[in-house]
Amino acid sequence: MKVTSATIAPNNSQAVWTDVIPQLAADHLFVLQGIFAVGSLHLSRSGANERDQKLFSNIAAGQLSVGLSQFRSAIQKPTEQNVEALCAFNTVTTSFMLTSAAEESKTIIQLLQKNILTKGQRQKVINDLVHVTSRVFRSFRGVMIFLVPFWYHLMEGRLAPLLNRAWWPLSVVTTPQAFEEDRILRNLERMWMNSGREYEIYNDHLKAALKHLRETFALASQLTTHAQTTNTTFDWSSVFTWPIASTFDFIDLIERQQYEAWVIVAHWAVLPSRIENVWWIDLAPNIIATAAYALDESKWHLIEWPARVVGVDLENFRVPTTSLPQLGKPLESPVKSSTSQDGTTVVDRGRLHLSNFGP
């Protein structure tokens, strides 16, 4: 687990994984199952052969399925007695959630790239692809349910080294690259702040999301400089402060495929694309591809910069000039899914399950 934990949380909190997490696992079975799930998932990615990879993937899926059931029950009523366990489980299983989302997105994108779907089928599949990203954002946002009311309790407890970011610098733009990137982000306001647009209520949600994104870029820049000057590891957890703080109103705009929201999300993808040597963070290319499919091709110029930085060629997602087929067999979703009694969507691809890790 020590090898895996080094890829789950930044190095400055490693003592928590060797001392505190095992204690929580002894008292809360779902934490132990979360550890087994992520450890097995990591082994599946480094397995010597396909047989071992499949074996460990199946173990990971089974352990997570059981752990999630207990986690969902516990999170319905967070208390001072279980909140550390909830936080620990959420932390260790984030890697599982993002890995599952990445594989699900890739499967759907590959189907879209075949250009064999009718117009109606294509839109349905694009909707499925958009749902993957919105579920990820909702999962990140879900941690606020126990982080906010129990923040001071957690900061005074055993998980404080895992959560404490008081040492982070202010989100101030200081380097030439940071100034240029902030200029690019600031100009995104022109999408809704221009004389050709009427004011809409959702403009406020876009403005707030963009403001926080600019702050997140500035923070990441400061932490990158800090890592370089101190010869330490970049604290990549800073990258995820943006989706965690995203409001449900903004996530609804993502779900509705509001183009301005998707342009903002595509620009956020630049930050995770810069995280190195973390095996479970591979979502940036999929987010750019999803944005391309969610947007009309006439608006692709708005995401040219993040696509270029991430290394994605938007031409790979362009619909051929020949018309799409009008007839075809009834479309089956490339990813099987079902809905549990609590309304949670569970995606089953035979190996991994993607669930909303929130309540």
C-alpha positions as CSV (number, residue, x, y, z in Angstrom):
1,M,0.0,0.0,0.0
2,K,2.9,2.3,0.7
3,V,3.9,2.3,-3.0
4,T,0.2,3.0,-4.1
5,S,-0.3,5.7,-1.4
6,A,2.6,7.7,-2.9
7,T,0.4,8.1,-6.0
8,I,-2.8,8.8,-4.2
9,A,-1.8,11.8,-2.1
10,P,1.2,14.2,-2.2
11,N,4.4,13.2,-0.4
12,N,4.0,15.6,2.5
13,S,1.1,13.4,3.9
14,Q,2.7,9.9,3.6
15,A,2.9,9.4,7.3
16,V,-0.9,9.4,7.4
17,W,-1.0,6.3,5.1
18,T,1.4,4.2,7.2
19,D,0.0,5.2,10.6
20,V,-3.5,6.6,10.5
21,I,-5.2,4.9,7.6
22,P,-4.5,1.4,8.9
23,Q,-6.1,2.4,12.2
24,L,-9.2,3.7,10.4
25,A,-9.4,0.5,8.3
26,A,-9.4,-1.6,11.5
27,D,-12.4,0.3,12.8
28,H,-14.3,0.8,9.5
29,L,-14.5,-2.1,7.1
30,F,-15.3,0.1,4.1
31,V,-12.0,1.9,4.5
32,L,-10.2,-1.5,4.3
33,Q,-12.1,-2.5,1.3
34,G,-11.3,0.8,-0.4
35,I,-7.6,0.2,0.3
36,F,-7.8,-3.3,-1.2
37,A,-9.7,-1.9,-4.2
38,V,-7.2,0.8,-5.1
39,G,-4.2,-1.4,-4.3
40,S,-5.6,-4.1,-6.6
41,L,-6.4,-1.5,-9.3
42,H,-2.8,-0.3,-9.1
43,L,-1.5,-3.8,-9.5
44,S,-3.8,-4.3,-12.5
45,R,-2.1,-1.4,-14.2
46,S,1.4,-2.8,-13.6
47,G,0.6,-6.5,-14.1
48,A,3.1,-8.5,-16.0
49,N,0.5,-10.2,-18.2
50,E,-3.2,-9.8,-19.3
51,R,-4.3,-12.6,-17.0
52,D,-2.9,-10.9,-13.9
53,Q,-4.3,-7.5,-15.0
54,K,-7.8,-9.0,-15.4
55,L,-7.5,-10.8,-12.0
56,F,-6.6,-7.7,-10.1
57,S,-9.2,-5.6,-11.9
58,N,-11.9,-8.1,-10.9
59,I,-10.7,-8.0,-7.3
60,A,-10.7,-4.2,-7.3
61,A,-14.2,-4.1,-8.7
62,G,-15.5,-6.5,-6.1
63,Q,-13.9,-4.8,-3.1
64,L,-15.1,-1.4,-4.2
65,S,-18.6,-2.6,-4.8
66,V,-18.9,-3.8,-1.2
67,G,-17.1,-0.8,0.2
68,L,-19.3,1.6,-1.6
69,S,-22.5,0.1,-0.2
70,Q,-21.2,0.6,3.4
71,F,-19.9,4.1,2.5
72,R,-23.2,5.3,1.1
73,S,-24.9,4.1,4.3
74,A,-22.4,5.9,6.5
75,I,-22.4,9.2,4.6
76,Q,-26.2,9.6,5.1
77,K,-25.3,10.7,8.6
78,P,-21.7,11.9,9.1
79,T,-20.6,12.1,12.7
80,E,-17.4,12.9,14.5
81,Q,-17.0,9.2,15.0
82,N,-17.0,8.3,11.3
83,V,-16.1,11.4,9.4
84,E,-12.4,10.6,9.3
85,A,-13.2,7.2,7.8
86,L,-15.5,8.9,5.2
87,C,-12.7,11.2,4.3
88,A,-10.2,8.4,4.0
89,F,-12.4,6.3,1.8
90,N,-13.2,9.2,-0.5
91,T,-9.5,10.0,-0.9
92,V,-8.4,6.4,-1.7
93,T,-11.3,5.8,-4.1
94,T,-10.9,9.0,-6.1
95,S,-8.3,7.2,-8.2
96,F,-10.8,4.4,-8.9
97,M,-13.5,6.9,-9.9
98,L,-11.2,8.8,-12.3
99,T,-9.8,5.7,-13.8
100,S,-13.3,4.3,-14.5
101,A,-14.4,7.6,-16.0
102,A,-11.4,7.7,-18.3
103,E,-12.0,4.2,-19.6
104,E,-15.7,4.8,-20.0
105,S,-15.0,8.1,-21.9
106,K,-12.5,6.4,-24.2
107,T,-15.0,3.6,-25.1
108,I,-17.7,6.2,-26.0
109,I,-15.2,8.4,-28.0
110,Q,-14.0,5.4,-30.0
111,L,-17.6,4.7,-30.9
112,L,-18.2,8.3,-32.0
113,Q,-15.1,8.3,-34.1
114,K,-16.3,5.4,-36.2
115,N,-19.0,7.8,-37.7
116,I,-21.5,4.9,-38.1
117,L,-24.3,6.5,-36.1
118,T,-27.4,8.3,-37.2
119,K,-27.8,11.9,-36.1
120,G,-30.2,10.9,-33.4
121,Q,-27.9,8.0,-32.2
122,R,-24.9,10.3,-32.2
123,Q,-26.6,12.9,-30.0
124,K,-27.6,10.2,-27.5
125,V,-24.0,8.9,-27.3
126,I,-22.7,12.5,-26.9
127,N,-25.2,12.9,-24.0
128,D,-23.8,9.7,-22.5
129,L,-20.2,11.1,-22.8
130,V,-21.2,14.4,-21.2
131,H,-22.8,12.5,-18.3
132,V,-19.4,10.9,-17.6
133,T,-17.8,14.3,-16.9
134,S,-20.8,15.7,-15.0
135,R,-20.8,12.6,-12.7
136,V,-17.1,13.2,-12.0
137,F,-17.7,16.8,-11.1
138,R,-20.7,15.8,-8.9
139,S,-18.5,13.2,-7.2
140,F,-15.8,15.8,-6.4
141,R,-18.4,18.2,-5.2
142,G,-20.0,15.5,-2.9
143,V,-17.1,15.7,-0.4
144,M,-18.3,19.1,0.7
145,I,-21.1,17.3,2.5
146,F,-18.8,16.2,5.3
147,L,-15.8,18.5,4.7
148,V,-17.7,21.7,5.4
149,P,-19.5,20.8,8.7
150,F,-16.6,18.8,10.1
151,W,-13.7,20.8,8.7
152,Y,-12.3,22.0,12.1
153,H,-12.8,18.6,13.6
154,L,-10.8,17.0,10.8
155,M,-8.1,19.7,11.0
156,E,-7.7,19.0,14.7
157,G,-7.6,15.2,14.1
158,R,-5.4,12.5,12.7
159,L,-6.0,13.4,9.1
160,A,-4.8,17.0,9.5
161,P,-1.5,16.4,7.6
162,L,-3.6,15.1,4.6
163,L,-5.9,18.1,4.6
164,N,-3.8,21.0,5.8
165,R,-2.9,23.4,3.0
166,A,-2.2,26.5,5.2
167,W,1.3,26.6,3.7
168,W,-0.1,27.2,0.2
169,P,0.8,30.6,-1.2
170,L,-1.7,33.2,-2.2
171,S,-3.2,32.7,-5.7
172,V,-1.3,35.6,-7.3
173,V,0.0,35.7,-10.8
174,T,3.8,36.2,-10.8
175,T,5.5,34.5,-13.8
176,P,5.3,35.6,-17.5
177,Q,3.6,32.2,-18.4
178,A,1.1,32.7,-15.6
179,F,0.3,36.3,-16.8
180,E,-0.3,35.0,-20.3
181,E,-2.5,32.2,-19.2
182,D,-4.5,34.5,-17.0
183,R,-5.0,36.8,-20.0
184,I,-6.4,33.9,-22.0
185,L,-8.7,32.9,-19.2
186,R,-9.9,36.5,-18.6
187,N,-10.8,36.9,-22.2
188,L,-13.3,34.0,-21.9
189,E,-15.7,36.5,-20.2
190,R,-16.2,37.9,-23.7
191,M,-18.4,34.9,-24.4
192,W,-21.2,36.3,-22.3
193,M,-20.0,39.9,-21.6
194,N,-20.6,41.6,-25.0
195,S,-23.2,43.9,-26.6
196,G,-24.7,41.1,-28.6
197,R,-25.8,39.1,-25.6
198,E,-28.6,39.6,-23.2
199,Y,-28.0,39.0,-19.5
200,E,-28.9,35.6,-18.3
201,I,-29.0,34.3,-14.7
202,Y,-26.6,31.6,-15.5
203,N,-24.0,34.2,-16.5
204,D,-23.3,34.6,-12.7
205,H,-22.5,30.9,-12.4
206,L,-20.1,31.1,-15.4
207,K,-18.4,34.2,-13.9
208,A,-17.9,32.6,-10.5
209,A,-16.5,29.4,-12.1
210,L,-14.1,31.4,-14.3
211,K,-12.9,33.5,-11.4
212,H,-12.1,30.4,-9.3
213,L,-10.4,28.8,-12.3
214,R,-8.1,31.8,-12.7
215,E,-7.3,31.5,-9.0
216,T,-6.6,27.8,-9.4
217,F,-4.2,28.5,-12.4
218,A,-2.4,31.1,-10.3
219,L,-2.1,28.7,-7.4
220,A,-0.8,25.9,-9.5
221,S,1.8,28.3,-11.0
222,Q,2.9,29.4,-7.5
223,L,3.2,25.7,-6.3
224,T,5.1,24.8,-9.5
225,T,7.6,27.5,-8.8
226,H,7.8,26.4,-5.1
227,A,8.5,22.8,-6.2
228,Q,11.2,23.8,-8.6
229,T,13.0,26.1,-6.2
230,T,12.8,23.7,-3.2
231,N,13.4,20.5,-5.3
232,T,10.1,19.0,-4.0
233,T,7.1,17.4,-5.6
234,F,4.4,19.6,-7.1
235,D,1.3,19.4,-4.9
236,W,-1.1,18.3,-7.6
237,S,-4.1,18.2,-5.2
238,S,-4.4,21.9,-5.9
239,V,-5.6,21.1,-9.4
240,F,-8.7,19.5,-8.0
241,T,-9.8,22.4,-5.8
242,W,-11.7,23.7,-8.8
243,P,-14.0,20.8,-9.5
244,I,-14.5,20.3,-5.7
245,A,-15.7,23.9,-5.3
246,S,-17.8,23.9,-8.5
247,T,-21.4,24.7,-7.7
248,F,-24.2,22.4,-8.6
249,D,-25.6,25.3,-10.8
250,F,-22.4,25.2,-12.8
251,I,-22.4,21.4,-13.1
252,D,-26.0,21.7,-14.3
253,L,-24.7,23.9,-17.1
254,I,-22.2,21.2,-18.0
255,E,-25.0,18.6,-18.1
256,R,-27.1,20.8,-20.3
257,Q,-24.1,21.3,-22.6
258,Q,-24.1,25.0,-22.3
259,Y,-21.2,25.9,-24.5
260,E,-19.6,28.5,-22.3
261,A,-19.4,26.0,-19.4
262,W,-17.7,23.5,-21.6
263,V,-15.2,26.0,-22.9
264,I,-14.3,26.7,-19.2
265,V,-14.0,23.0,-18.4
266,A,-11.8,22.5,-21.4
267,H,-9.4,25.2,-20.1
268,W,-9.3,23.5,-16.7
269,A,-8.1,20.3,-18.4
270,V,-4.8,22.0,-19.0
271,L,-4.0,21.7,-15.3
272,P,-4.4,17.9,-14.9
273,S,-2.6,17.4,-18.2
274,R,0.5,18.8,-16.4
275,I,0.5,16.3,-13.6
276,E,3.3,13.8,-14.0
277,N,3.9,10.3,-12.8
278,V,0.4,9.7,-11.3
279,W,-1.0,6.6,-13.0
280,W,-4.7,7.3,-12.3
281,I,-4.8,10.9,-13.6
282,D,-5.5,10.6,-17.3
283,L,-8.6,12.7,-17.8
284,A,-7.4,15.7,-19.7
285,P,-7.5,14.3,-23.3
286,N,-11.0,12.9,-22.7
287,I,-12.3,16.2,-21.4
288,I,-11.0,18.0,-24.5
289,A,-12.7,15.4,-26.7
290,T,-15.9,15.6,-24.8
291,A,-15.9,19.4,-25.1
292,A,-15.3,19.1,-28.9
293,Y,-18.4,16.8,-29.2
294,A,-20.5,19.0,-26.8
295,L,-19.7,22.1,-28.8
296,D,-20.8,23.0,-32.3
297,E,-17.8,22.8,-34.6
298,S,-18.2,26.6,-35.3
299,K,-17.1,27.2,-31.7
300,W,-14.0,25.0,-31.7
301,H,-11.8,28.0,-31.9
302,L,-12.7,28.7,-28.3
303,I,-10.9,25.6,-27.2
304,E,-8.0,25.6,-29.5
305,W,-5.5,26.7,-26.8
306,P,-6.3,24.0,-24.3
307,A,-6.5,21.4,-27.0
308,R,-3.0,22.4,-28.2
309,V,-1.6,22.4,-24.7
310,V,-3.1,19.0,-23.8
311,G,-1.9,17.6,-27.2
312,V,-5.3,16.8,-28.8
313,D,-6.0,17.3,-32.4
314,L,-9.6,18.5,-32.7
315,E,-9.8,17.3,-36.3
316,N,-10.0,13.8,-35.0
317,F,-13.5,14.6,-33.8
318,R,-14.9,16.4,-36.9
319,V,-17.9,14.9,-38.5
320,P,-17.2,13.9,-42.2
321,T,-18.7,16.2,-44.7
322,T,-20.8,13.3,-46.0
323,S,-24.2,13.1,-44.2
324,L,-24.6,10.8,-41.3
325,P,-26.6,7.6,-41.9
326,Q,-30.3,8.1,-41.4
327,L,-31.2,4.5,-40.7
328,G,-29.5,1.9,-38.5
329,K,-30.0,-0.7,-35.9
330,P,-31.4,0.4,-32.5
331,L,-28.4,1.8,-30.6
332,E,-27.1,0.0,-27.6
333,S,-25.1,2.0,-25.1
334,P,-21.4,1.1,-25.3
335,V,-21.4,1.1,-21.6
336,K,-23.9,-0.9,-19.6
337,S,-25.5,0.9,-16.7
338,S,-28.2,0.5,-14.1
339,T,-29.7,2.7,-11.4
340,S,-29.6,1.6,-7.8
341,Q,-32.4,2.2,-5.3
342,D,-30.8,5.4,-4.1
343,G,-30.7,6.9,-7.6
344,T,-27.0,6.3,-8.1
345,T,-25.9,5.3,-11.6
346,V,-23.7,2.3,-11.6
347,V,-21.7,1.6,-14.8
348,D,-20.5,-1.9,-15.3
349,R,-17.9,-2.6,-17.9
350,G,-17.1,-6.1,-16.7
351,R,-14.1,-4.9,-14.8
352,L,-14.7,-1.5,-13.2
353,H,-17.7,0.3,-11.7
354,L,-18.2,4.1,-11.9
355,S,-20.5,5.4,-9.3
356,N,-21.3,8.8,-7.8
357,F,-19.1,8.7,-4.8
358,G,-21.2,11.3,-3.1
359,P,-24.5,10.5,-1.3
